[in-house]
Amino acid sequence: MAKAKQFLKHAIMVMAIMVFIIPARAQTPDSLVNLPNLLFPKFSWGIVKLKTGERNKAMLNYNTVTQELVFMQKKDFLVLDNPQDIDSVFLWNKIFIPFEKAFYELAVMAPVTLFIQHKSYVEQPGVPTGFGAKSQTAGPTSVARYYGARGPIDLKLPNDFKVIDDTEYWIKHEGGFDNFDNKKQFLKIFPDKEGELSKFIKQRGIDFEKPEKVVELVVYCNELYK
């Protein structure tokens, strides 16, 4: 319970900072608009708050394939290292919190808190793997070859690569931290409210592939725990 109260206190402070941020969209080359491996359509000014309290402003976007924060420096694109030193990131009117090597969006801050893990994987043209089988999935490690070494990176994937959404959701509630990506998994987290939640999901047509609908569901879930 003490940890939960400490988390909520931290989240409230993070939300308060958001009030003072005015997003400014970057003018970027057409080649960088709507890249499927990037979460946002364009690089935009964001704020990176370090655990020391220091704040840095930068042109940012998020690579969902490698789950890394990318920033623009002059004409180069670089990966933000040392996520363990970061407290939070404010970008496109959203808050991102570092978890291990990724950043999760803090989508609903309440007793039932929702995080969105924006991630994806890449399918490349099938290549022989033996016995006539073909493999189409490329994980972050193999995809990294196409971005180059640490330092300036190339954000564009080869034209024949396809990015597949693999978003996951995380619930923090009463000391627990559980992930889900479908109705069955979500209801398992709240067995005492399964009836009310099932009815709401059906009535409102909650699609777990749409983050905005999942946010709507979690907001309602908080109403049940008032």
C-alpha positions, 0 to 999 in steps of 0.5 A: 500500500505504501508503494502504491501511495508513493507511485500515485504521488509521483504520478500526480507530480508528473501530471502537474508538470504537463500543464506547463508544456506547449507542444511545438511540431517540427518541420521534417523532411517528407521522408520522415513523415508517417514512418510505420516504425515511429509512434508519432507522425513527426518529430516534435519538441519534448521534455526529458526530465532526469531523476536529478530534476534536470530538464532537457528539451529536444526533438523527439519521437519513439521507435516502437520496433526497438522501443527506444526514444529517438532524438533529432540533432541537426541532421542526425537521429540518435538513440537516447541512452541510459533510460535508467537516469530518466524520470519521465518524458513529455511528448505530444501531450503524453507522459512516458515513464521508463521501464527497464529499456522501454518507455510506457505511456502513462495513459490513466493515472488513478487507483487503477492506473493504465500504462500503454507499451507501444511496441511492434515487430517487423516482418521481412520477406520470407527467407529459407530456414531449412526444410522448405520453411520460411521465416518472416519475423525479424526481432529488434536485434536483427532489425538493429542491423539496418539502423547501424551502430550506436550513434547516428542511425537511419530510421527508414526500414527497407521498402519490403519490410512490414511493421506489425503492431504488438501493443500491450497494456499494463494495469497497476492496482493495489500493489499488482502490475499485470499486463493484458491485450484482450478481454479475457486477460483484462477481466482476470485482473478484476474478478470481483468486477467481471460482470459490470466490466463485461457488460460495459465492454459489450455495450460500448464495443470496446476494441482492445486494438484501439488504445483510446477504447482501452482508456475509456474502459479503465476510466470506467473501471476506476468508477467501480472502485470509488 
